[in-house]
Amino acid sequence: MGGNELNYVHEAFDTNWIAPLGPNVAGFERSLESFIGQNVHVAGLSSGTAAIHLSLDLLDVGPGDLVICQSFTFSASANPILYRGASPVFVDSERDTWNISPELLEQAILDCIAKGKKPKAIVAVHLYGVPYKVDEIKAISEAYNIPVIEDSAEALGSMYKGIPCGSLGTIGILSFNGNKIITTSGGGALVTKSKDLKERAIYLATQARDAAPHYQHSVVGYNYRLSNVLAGIGRGQMEVLEDRVAKRRSNFEFYKKELAGYAQLEFLEEPQHCFSNRWLSTVLTPSYEVREKLRLALEDENIESRPLWKPLHLQPVFENTLKYTDGTSEELFKCGLCLPSGSNLSEEDLWRTTRIIKENLS
């Protein structure tokens, strides 16, 4: 916490705005709109998952439709596809950014069209805060007239060619889960350049209540609006967002510098035209065996690390799902490790982590 969050929470209590609406929600949305810029409109929601679900609804994705989704990501990127009764089509990563491969994406689209069903949407993720290849994905999206849901859950504060992530797709989504660059404890947001689309999202997120003196509903809605109390935390967090990004980037640079002498370790470089918030500091090892040796050595010292995302096409829940892969994400999962990355890590924490890694590589 940055220190000012409690003042906004107290304000919510003092004014009795405890419901999932109120001044903090509006203020938090304005702060996000100002930070992202690009004339966006933001709807504060209960989670990033809810934002993806609403995005699919707004894009008229329904039962029987196909939605292309990056495979190398957290399951929340794909679960809402199933909520809508649609089917995910998983596409592997490219090596430069670890994000969705433009070549495999186009192959998947052409194959689906050849089989008689064009995908309704593309879910592309800025993984670990590193932007995907926006120009290439946008060109494919426009060529085949397929909208992009820009999953920026891990990328608030990241930029592509100077443009903030969250504003680069047809609809953007953000997450403020407890482990993100800033948090509202639980929360998310939908980002759009259309005021009408934001208003539609809020309508659906508040149980799709029609304008009437009584409760009347013409379509199915959801209970997805952000709490005014949690939005107060978000307002305080926005005041320290740039500090949080700077600290995460500092963590990454520390690891990269201290472990530079170990040729068997590989760090994901910032691609050209990209600025990453370095949400998590990650490293590639030469093999699964080395990755596990390091992970377990850190665990023995009560230091948490974690393998990279297990690709969704390997997850039991998505067994037998259509996929277009070339082994990239499977190799990244096998050899990659997420290192301690919290904004509150001390220099002593970082030294201790690198010392243990060095001891187990020598």
N, C-alpha and C positions, 0 to 999 in steps of 0.2 A: 504494500500500500504506500501511496505517496504522502499521505498525511492529511489531505483535505477531504477525503472521501466521507469521513464521519460527519463533517459539517453538512454536506448535502443530505445524508441519511437523517440527521437530526431535523433538518428542514422539512423532510417528508413527514416525520412524526409530529413535529410541532404544528404543521398545517393540516394534519390528518389526511394527507394524500398517500394512502397505503395501497390503493387499488392499482391494477395494471394500466394506469394512464396517469397523466399529471405533469407538472412543470419539469420534473427531472427527466422524464422521457423526452419531452419536447426539447429540453436543453441539451441532452445527450445527442439526440439526432442532429441538432444544429451544429454541435461541436464536430461530429463526424463529417457532416456536409462541408464544413469549413476546412477541415484537415484534408479531405480527399479532393475538394475542389471539382473542377470539370463540370460545374452546374448539375451536380447529382442531387438526388432526393433519397433520403434514408428513412427506412421504417425499422424501429427497434422491435426486436422479437425475442422470444423465450430461448432460442438456441440457433446455432448455425444450421443444424439439421432442419429445424422448422423453416429456415430461410430457403434451403434447397427445395423442400417439399412445396412451399408456396410458389417458388420460381417455376417448378414443373407444372403446377396448377395454372399459373398465369400464362404459360406457354401452351396450354391446352394438351398436355401429355396425359394420356389415359390408358385404359386397359388395351393390351395388344400392341401398343406402340414400342418402338425401339429407342433407347437412349444410350449414346456412346459415353463411356466413362473411363477416365484414366484408371488403370489397374493398380498402380503403385501409389496408394493413398489409404487413408483411414476409411473404415466401412461406412461412416456417416455420409461420405460422398455418394454412395450408391444405394444405401437403404431406402431413401425416399423414392427412388425409382420403383421399387417394389410396392411402396405404400400406394402409388398411383396405379398399380396393376400393370405397369409396363415392364419391359425386360431390359436389363443392362447388356451392353455389348462392350467388353473390356478391351482396351487398347494399351499396349506396352509403352514403355518409356524410351526416350533417346538419351544418350550418354552425356550430352553437354550440360543439361539442366536437371536430369532425372525425371523430367516431366513428359507429358503425352507426346508421342512421336508423330510429327506431321505426316511422314511417309505412311506409317501404319494406319493413321487416322483416315487418310484418303483411301487407302486400300479397303478399310472396313466399310466406309461409306459406299464405295463403288460396288463392293460385294453385296451389301444389303440391298442396294438399288437393283442390282442384277437379279436378286431373289424376289423382287417385287415389293419391297418395303423400305422406303427411305427413312432414316432415323429422324426423330422429331427434335432432338436437342443433343448438345455435346456438353458434358461436365468436364472442364479442364481445371487442374489444381496447380497453384503456385506452391510446390512442395517445399517444406522446411523454410519457407519465406523466399525461395528463389523463383523469380518469375518464369513462367513457361514461355515458349517461343511465340509471343503474341502476334507478330506480323504474319507468320506462317499459318497459325491457327485461324486468324481472322480471314486471311485470303481463302482458305478452304471453306470456312463458314459462309462467306459471301458467295463463293462459286457455286455452292450447292444449296444456298438459302436455308441453312440450318443454324438456329440461334445457339449462342454459347453462354452457359451458366459458368461464370468465373468464380471458382471456389477459392476465395481469399481468406479462408479461416485461419491460415498460418502466416498471412502475408500483410497484415496491416502495418504500414510504414515502409513497405517495399515499393520500388518503382521500376517501370520499364520505359526507357527513353525519357525519363523525367516525369512520367505520368504515374500517379499513385495507383497501386493495385486496388482492385475493387471497382474501378471505373472503366475497365478495359474490355469487358464483355457485354453481351446483350443485357444480362442481369448479373450483378455481383452479390456475393454473400460474405459475411464476416462472422467470426465466432469470438465470444468473450468468455469461453470456458475457463476454469481455474488455471489451466496450464498455458494459456495464450499470452501474447506479448503484453496485453492489458486484460483485465478480467472484470466482470460484473458478478462473479461467482458462477452464475449461469446466465447466458444470454447470447444474442446474436443480432444480426441486422441484414436487411435486404437493401441493395443499392441499385438505383435505376436513374436514368436521365429523363424519365417520363414522370411528371407529377401525377398524371392519371393512373399510371401503373402503381405508384406508391400508395395512392388512395385506395386502389383496388386491393392491394396487399393488406392494408390496415383493415379494410372491410372484411376480408376473408379471415384475418387473424383475430377478429373480435366476434367470432361465431356468425359472420355474415348476417348481421342484424340489419333489416331494412329500415328506412326512414319512416317510422310510424309511432304513434303514441303507445302502442302495445308491442309485444315481442312478436315480430314477423320475420320469417326466413324464406327466401326464394331459392337459395342454393345452399349446399353443404359448406359450413365454415369450420374454423378451428379455434382453439383457445391458445393462441400463439403470441399474444402481445407481451411486451416486456414490463416487468413490475416497476413502479415508480421508485420503490426503495432501491432495487438493484441498479436502476438507471442512475441513481445518486452516486453509487460507487463508480459507475462508468464515467460520470462527469469529473470526478476527482482523478480518475485514472488518465483521462485525456490530458490533464494538466502536466502529466509526467511521461507521456507517450514517447516523446523524442529522447528523453533520458533513458527510457527502457530500451529503445532501439540502439542507442549508443552503447549501452552496457552489453547487450547481446553481441553486438559486433566486436566489442572489445574482448569478450570471452573467446570468440572465434579466432581473433588475431593472436591472442595469447597461446592457444593450443597450436595454431599453425607455426608460430615462431619457435616455441619450445620443443616441438616434435619435428622440426624441419630436418634434423640430421638423420631421421629414420626413413630411408627411401621406400621401405615396404608400406608406409602409410600414405594415403592419398586423401587430400581435402578437395571438396567441391569448390572450384574457383568461381568467382562472380562472373557470369557470362557478359559479353560485350553489351553495352547499353542497359545493363541491369544494376539495380541497387537493392541488396537483400537486407531485410531486418535481422537475418541470421537467428531466426526464432529458436532453432536448435543447432548446436554445433555437432556436425557429423564427421565421421572419418571412415574410409574404406581400408580394410586390412587385406592381406594377400589370400586369406582362406577362412573358411568357417572355423577351422581349428584355432587359428590365431584370434579371431574375433571372440570366441568363447573363452579362450585363455585370459584375454584382457577383461572381459565382462565379469568373469568369476573372480578374478584377482581384485577388481574394484569392489565387487559385492562383499568379499571377505573383509574389506576395510570399511564396510557400511557406506559405500558410495554407489548410488544407483546409476546404471547405464542401461541401454536397451537396444535390441536389434532395430534396424530400420523397418519400415512398414512391411508386413507380409503382403505380397500382392493379392488383390481381391480374387483374381482368377484361381488362386490356390486355396481360398477359404472354403470350408465345407458348406457354408450356407449358399455359396454361389456355384456349387458343383454343377457341371454340365452347361454352364452359361457360355454363350458364344464369345470367343476371344480371338484377338489378333496379336500374337506375341512373338518375340524373337529371343527371349531368354535374358534380356537386359535387367528387368526388375527382379527376376529370380536370383541373378548374380549379385545385385546390390543388396538384396535381403540376406543372402548367405554370408556376405563379407562385411557388411556395413554396421556401424555402431553409433548410437546417439550418446554423446558425452554430456555430463552435467552442464546445464546451460542457463540456469535461473538468473534473473536480474539481481538477486541478492547474494550471489556467490562472492566470497571474499577472495583476495589474492592468495591467502593461505590455502583456501579450498582448491583453487586452480593449480597451485604448486603441488599440493598433495596428490591430486589426480594425475598430473603429468609425471610425477615421480614414480607412481605405481605402474603407469604404462611403460615408462622407460625401463624399469626393473624387469618387466616381463617381456621385453623385446630384445634385451641384450643377451 
